[in-house]
Each structure stands twice: as structure tokens, then as C-alpha cells.
Amino acid sequence: MPRKPRIEIPGCYHILNRGVERRNVFLEPEDYEHFIERMCSYAKELGIQIHNYCLMSNHYHLLLEISRPVLSNYMRRLGMNYAIYFNKKYRRSGHLWQGRYRSWYVTDEAYLYALMRYIEHNPLEAKLVKQPQEYPYSSFHAFLDPTRRPACLQHSVILQDYGNDVQAIKALLSEPVDHDQLKELKKASAMVEAPEEKKPDEASLKRLFDNVDEIKERNRRILQAYQQGYSQHRIARVLGLSQPTVHGIVKRMKEKRAIPIT
């Protein structure tokens, strides 16, 4: 029975693929570099934006954005090219990848920024490094070193938001990963079939915090803004706070009011 075609709607996707039987697919620095080069080359050809990536020894994560249905084409070319390169170099034959890549549609900014930290923290959780930015085959490392930064990251969300502000990038991506939050956001994402993109009314959000000096009132309005549909990241930007700080405030305020956390 033929496999169902993937539904590709414009927006951001979290992509994951592993080596067959979880075997290593990157053995030497040259292998990682070849994959990144092809990743960027095909992205440029197809008009795909790369936001984050992390290549581990037996799998990889990508956070990318499409404006038209080219994702399957992109992933097929990337996977096939690298498999040919790898099999020829190491004199092997057969499948390199465990199967079709897995993908999740990113529904909102909260999910987007949670995924960024999750992807960049893979080497840390695998105990390969003491700080996530130390890992050489991730976008975090590339963000901090413009001389080694792949061209396909130039228009990533991180660089759009923070430019070359190294300290701000470190502060954002070094925050601990809230796995419970990520799980809830991923669950919500799975329930969305074809979301319509909405441009947040940031002016209204700013007005909500006009003349607010007391912390308690600020926190109350943070919860109010979140329940009105503003993402935690956008609230954080308007207030000059970190997104994890806003998440903590929302969580505490909901607990005080005995509101289930979603």
C-alpha cells in the first residue's frame, strides 16, 4: 500500500532523522561539514530558511521554514546525496537512514523558541559538552562565530531578533529546556491541521502594560496577555524579559488561580 503524501503548509517544521538501526552516520569532521554544505545548498535552491540545526553522531535535528510545498523534495535530495557520499566514502551499501524523516509543524512562537533550546541542548544532554555552545556541529556554535557561520543561517529567527549580540543569544539558548512545556506544545501542534498565520498586534500588547509599575499587576497582565493568545516570547520581548521568565510567571499565576497549565 503506497504511503500517504505529506501535507506541506507554509511555516516552520522540526525535522528529525536517524541512521538505520541507530548507527552512526557522521564519523569524521568532514562528514558533518559535507552534510551542512548540502543542507545549505539545497535550502538556497528551494527557498527554504534554516533557523536551527544540530548534527549528532547517529541523528540530526533541523528547524526550518518553507513558504511553498518543497519540504519532501528538499529532504529527499539531502538524504539521498548524503547517503551516496557516505556509502562511497566508507565502502558500504544499503540504506543509511532508518526510514522517512519525522516532522512536526510549529504552531506558534512559544513552541518555536522551546524547540530552539531543545535542539541546541542535544549535545549537552548527551554529555558531550559542558555548555551547549561548545558543540561544533550546531547552529548555537555558529551563531557565536560569524566567521564560521553557514550562509543559510543569515536570516534565521535568532539573527533577525538579536543580530550579533552574542550575550543575548547565549542568554536565550542557554536557558534550561522545560520538557513538560515542550511536550504540551508538541501535543497542541499535533492537533492543528492547517493553521492560518496571524500577525500579532504588538501595539495593543504594549498598551496593555502602559503605566504598570507594580510587579504583581505586571504579572497579572502577563497572564491576561497570554490567555488572549499572545505568545510568551512576544510578551517577553515587549517587557524586556527572557521567555523562560515569562513562562515561569504564567505557570505560577495559573497555579495560584488553580487553572490547568496548557
WOKA-V211833 format. One record per backbone hydrogen bond with DSSP energy under -0.5 kcal/mol. CO is the residue of the C=O (numbers start at 1). NH is the residue of the N-H. If there is no record, write none. Layout:
co=CO nh=NH
co=CO nh=NH
This chain:
co=6 nh=8
co=7 nh=9
co=11 nh=66
co=12 nh=106
co=13 nh=15
co=13 nh=64
co=14 nh=104
co=15 nh=62
co=16 nh=102
co=17 nh=60
co=18 nh=98
co=19 nh=22
co=20 nh=23
co=28 nh=31
co=28 nh=32
co=29 nh=33
co=30 nh=34
co=31 nh=35
co=32 nh=36
co=33 nh=37
co=34 nh=38
co=35 nh=39
co=36 nh=40
co=37 nh=41
co=38 nh=42
co=39 nh=43
co=40 nh=44
co=41 nh=45
co=42 nh=46
co=43 nh=47
co=43 nh=48
co=44 nh=47
co=48 nh=50
co=49 nh=51
co=49 nh=65
co=52 nh=63
co=53 nh=139
co=54 nh=56
co=54 nh=61
co=57 nh=25
co=57 nh=26
co=58 nh=19
co=59 nh=56
co=60 nh=17
co=61 nh=54
co=62 nh=15
co=62 nh=64
co=63 nh=51
co=63 nh=52
co=64 nh=13
co=65 nh=49
co=66 nh=11
co=68 nh=70
co=70 nh=74
co=71 nh=75
co=72 nh=76
co=73 nh=77
co=74 nh=78
co=75 nh=79
co=76 nh=80
co=77 nh=81
co=78 nh=82
co=79 nh=83
co=80 nh=84
co=81 nh=85
co=82 nh=86
co=83 nh=87
co=84 nh=88
co=85 nh=89
co=86 nh=90
co=87 nh=91
co=87 nh=92
co=88 nh=91
co=96 nh=20
co=102 nh=16
co=104 nh=14
co=105 nh=107
co=108 nh=112
co=109 nh=113
co=110 nh=114
co=111 nh=115
co=112 nh=116
co=113 nh=117
co=114 nh=118
co=115 nh=119
co=116 nh=120
co=117 nh=121
co=119 nh=122
co=121 nh=125
co=122 nh=126
co=123 nh=128
co=123 nh=129
co=124 nh=127
co=131 nh=134
co=132 nh=135
co=135 nh=138
co=137 nh=55
co=138 nh=142
co=139 nh=143
co=140 nh=144
co=142 nh=145
co=145 nh=148
co=146 nh=149
co=150 nh=153
co=151 nh=154
co=152 nh=50
co=153 nh=156
co=156 nh=160
co=157 nh=161
co=158 nh=162
co=159 nh=163
co=162 nh=165
co=164 nh=166
co=165 nh=169
co=166 nh=170
co=167 nh=171
co=168 nh=172
co=169 nh=173
co=170 nh=174
co=171 nh=175
co=172 nh=175
co=177 nh=179
co=178 nh=182
co=179 nh=183
co=180 nh=184
co=181 nh=185
co=182 nh=186
co=183 nh=187
co=184 nh=188
co=185 nh=189
co=186 nh=190
co=187 nh=191
co=188 nh=191
co=189 nh=192
co=191 nh=193
co=198 nh=200
co=200 nh=202
co=201 nh=205
co=202 nh=206
co=203 nh=207
co=204 nh=208
co=205 nh=209
co=206 nh=209
co=207 nh=210
co=209 nh=212
co=211 nh=213
co=214 nh=218
co=215 nh=219
co=216 nh=220
co=217 nh=221
co=218 nh=222
co=219 nh=223
co=220 nh=224
co=221 nh=225
co=222 nh=226
co=223 nh=227
co=224 nh=228
co=225 nh=230
co=226 nh=229
co=231 nh=235
co=232 nh=236
co=233 nh=237
co=234 nh=238
co=235 nh=239
co=236 nh=240
co=236 nh=241
co=242 nh=246
co=243 nh=247
co=244 nh=248
co=245 nh=249
co=246 nh=250
co=247 nh=251
co=248 nh=252
co=249 nh=253
co=250 nh=254
co=251 nh=255
co=252 nh=256
co=253 nh=257
co=254 nh=259
co=255 nh=258
